[in-house]
Amino acid sequence: MVEADLPFLESSADPYLRIRYLEAYLKCFGHKFTDETKFRNAHQALALAKEQTAIFR
């Protein structure tokens, strides 16, 4: 996994799988992001995916 993988991780149609991808991404790069925008985007995508799963419950 590389920092540039974020667009691919956000594209999963399954929000539960997207949450797992994004959490792994943030765990892997959380302390060493070179691009602050990607870090913010990953957190926003994770929040959105969690909101989407809350609707399905």
C-alpha positions in Angstrom: 0.0 0.0 0.0 1.3 3.4 -0.9 0.0 6.9 -0.1 -1.2 7.4 -3.7 -3.7 4.5 -3.3 -6.4 6.7 -1.6 -8.6 7.1 -4.7 -8.8 3.3 -5.2 -9.6 2.8 -1.5 -12.5 5.3 -1.7 -14.1 3.7 -4.7 -15.4 0.5 -3.2 -19.1 0.1 -3.6 -19.3 -1.7 -0.2 -19.1 0.9 2.6 -18.1 -1.7 5.1 -15.2 -2.8 3.0 -14.3 0.9 2.3 -14.2 1.5 6.1 -11.7 -1.4 6.5 -9.6 -0.2 3.6 -9.5 3.4 4.9 -8.8 2.4 8.5 -5.8 0.3 7.3 -4.6 3.1 5.1 -4.8 5.6 8.0 -3.1 3.1 10.3 -0.3 2.6 7.8 0.3 6.2 7.0 -1.2 8.1 9.9 2.2 9.1 11.3 4.1 9.7 8.1 1.8 11.5 5.5 3.7 13.6 3.0 0.6 15.2 1.7 -1.7 16.7 4.3 -4.6 16.9 1.8 -4.6 13.1 1.4 -4.6 12.7 5.2 -7.7 15.0 5.5 -9.4 13.3 2.5 -8.9 9.8 4.0 -10.5 11.0 7.3 -13.4 12.6 5.4 -13.9 9.5 3.3 -13.9 7.3 6.5 -16.5 9.5 8.2 -18.7 9.4 5.1 -18.5 5.6 4.9 -19.4 5.3 8.6 -22.4 7.6 8.0 -23.5 5.5 5.1 -23.4 2.3 7.2 -25.4 4.0 9.9 -28.2 4.5 7.4 -28.3 0.8 6.7 -28.7 -0.2 10.3 
